[in-house]
Each structure stands twice: as C-alpha cells, then as structure tokens.
Amino acid sequence: MNTAHGKPVSARVLDAAIAWQLSLDSGGGSPQEREAFAQWHAADEEHARAWQQLGMLDQRFNIASGPARAALLQSKASIRRRVRKVGSGLASIVAVIGLALFAGDRYLPLDYWLADQRTATGEQRTLRLVDGTLINLNTHSALDVRFDDKQRRIVLQEGEILVETGHNDPRPFIVETREGSMRALGTRFLVKLEDQGTRLSVLKSAVAAHPQSAQQEQILYEGQQVLMLKDGLEPTVALNPGADAWTRGMLVVDNARLEDLVHELGRYRRGYLGVEPQVADLRITGSFPLHDTDLALTALLPTLPVQVEHHTRWWVVVGPRAEAKP
C-alpha cells in the first residue's frame, strides 16, 4: 500500500469524509452538493486520502449498496453505543474493531474505546478520584486510572485533561503519555496530546517532566509550559493566557492566527471545519464559546473580513468575505 495513502487522517477530516459518503449514497445529493464535494475533495491532500481510505473500508467489508454502507459508516456516537453492547453479537465486534484498525491511531484507536473514562466530541466532564484528585476531561479525551500501593498513575490515551491533585495521599501522582511521564509536586496542571508531542502547562506549583528516552526529569514551575517529545523537552515558554478557559466552556486567544483558532474550534464539533488560505494568517483576539461553535464562528464576522460558508452541516469553511475576494 502506498505510504501516503496509508497514513492516518485526522478525526475531523474523516468525520467529513464519512458525512460526504453518507450524503452522496443517500441518492438525494443535489448538483450543488456534488460540486461542493468535488471542491472539498480537491481542497487538501488529506481529504483525498480520507476518501480513498473509506473506499478501502468498503472493499474490506464488501459494502456494495448505499444503505449497507450507511449502516457501517455511522457516527462515532452510534459506534460507541455498539461498543457498550458488545455482548450482543460478533458482528458488532468485527465492525468496531475493523473501523478502529482501518482508521489508525489518530482516529477511533482501540485504546480510546477501551479506556476507563472518555468523552465524546464536544463533551467535557469532571471526575473525582478516590484520593480526592479532580480531573477535567476536555473534548474527545480518554484516560486510564492505574492506582496501586506505590503510586497513583493516570495514562492519558487521547485529548486533554486538567489535573488538581489530592494532597492527603503520600503516593506520587503521575500522568503518563506516549512521550513520557509527569510527576505532580502538589499542583494544578494541564496535559494535552498534540500531533508533535505532549504539551504540559503548569497552572500552580510545579511538575517534574520526564521524557521517555531522557536520563533525567526537569521541573517546570507555575506559569510555564513545554512540549515534551520522547527524547527530550523543547524550550520552556510562558503559559498561554486563558489556557484553562476550556474548563469554563470558553476558548481564549490573544493575537492568534485565524487558522489556529478555527482548528481549535474544530475539535469541539463533528465534521470538517476549515479555513481558506487567503484568510488563514489573519489575527484575532477574543473569547469564544466552545459549546456553541456556530455562535463562535459568527463572532468572527464583525471583526474580520471573512464569511462562514456552510456547504453542508458537516462541512463548514471560513473564507474571505465576498466583496474581499479577488
């Protein structure tokens, strides 16, 4: 298989590809919708790759008809319900595992579905552990709790968490990711899995970060953040303002690129949310609601020369305002 075609695609792009396939298979796609799909397919190499991978899934399961394909390529929420009813039949197990193996580690990984605790896209939740520790799970996040007599260990499988450690337990509190581990030093901190590595942000007190292949750990203090790789830490930088605002349902940005803002909002909604290159580098400062991303996008309009184009409910693009287009 071609390496580029086998490379996993992001969750939001695969969401959009599945939505397009269901829409086109329904037989009700208008010429405008088919034209919009062609534009989406050509807009980015990742879009074409996601579409091809869906075709590979069709071949694997011999899905010939639209209704049969729609039954398998359902929303993540529906798949989650099937996982919870895993004892209902072998077909459910095969379908779920087949989708997970097909999609790769960035989309529907088995570790996500088998995690002790998880949130869906757009969902946030707070957990209180037996030691008194509070953990906020951000959108599409998953973790395992591994407490024993010697340590309190959390394994972050997906997404982002805010940790407020309990203080009446002598066992060390550790958060582990694919890049390494972070040991709390009586503290409040954020851990986020990113494409490049694990981002650690210290909100209070300090955290000792230990990359997987490093000899020693490094202590980060309140107001600092760092990107942790398997073989070391990138330079420490100041904490972003409003880094924990998501726990209050808000996204706070200061002079951020529009593309970065829209990408972050895209984590909280199903389907594809993109930005046209002409406006990607525009700068924006403000606070945006995470539980109503359509409202957040509308808030861009009075400030920037952009418009929000809803091609379908699953495919939304922020582009230059009509009069601003060349």
Steps between C-alpha positions, in 0.01 A plus 500: 500500500621849421646655818330834448162336446545281809587791727222563757283806450369732768170426674325808366603432138387138521176620659446722197584221253252264668234772495559559129476129425174465691359809330597391148387140558156615609420585138375843593816693425425809291736619223609774740587242764696292249689810391567588865632148557734530200636825643548344842675196350742720304562752777752295697706183451372371833141522371585281201688258724203469738267433207728227365525337841122487520508317166747254648256442787223431249714234332591341833136452596363454144254785543325531167185696575439842647283381791753233598783752493295747702435234763873449549629854453294641779582780744747446782214532749319208338817291494549576869154359576596181315818470704299524821281214370800297391344179629210531256682332214821427314401736217520799733849401614623451143358831382644701787845337489508524120430872513760555769773308319416669171505850636833488685620645829372852438139391447297257710801323654417193702670658803240778485205263497647272767598787733360519852359848439436692177308791352341536157565781253371820658454341844681605818485325835646520852613193697581472870740213569513298821798705628311828460668599173279690256547441127325700227481317166483720193330410170572152355733401783571165664701376797572193709532506879782280631525538879695250711677489836804691373365769268198674351534481122278645228558393138373763256401316182341787307422869528560735792451507876529746787625343824457632856675247717375381837743589779427242769667206329875434532523302176646691203247616240612438141342572161639282222476555123670348195784754539578449867373576850421804716524484880285744693664700776183605683351679203243592236599440138389424144611212281407501130589250229597681180620372164860590582511388863354555848440857615537557875371827648551572871226712655608470864805376689728274290522179293799277429503399132688185394516426126497130417859480369657767721732425791360764736180682573461879484286708734258754355353772718177695514442706185718281278416260218704263287461253216634161603641265237614142562866602496481832683324828571472796267584845648274608786269793418250713689154355557239608248237737647174320563662157460240345731203704370363187331403370845257794510372436148704773333792526259719804569754613238737796483624604155449146369504398134148447370596154375616400849181632657276319253701179537446515877127562459492202264591271791159573653276421202439209267591522135750720322570861600764666283651833397580624152868594452418863418388567858696237695759748629256766622540575871229489763467570874197411706293243687285245320238252630594136456155354551358698208765504229258648244461801729878514538543511123234770469697710749783523245290690248495851659876491557653336193433527123374140486184304439393157624394265221279205601525255209324239712458474875814281502718722282554863597771729366611846610599700193544860383190718499338506156594860427856427620554211260725576202 
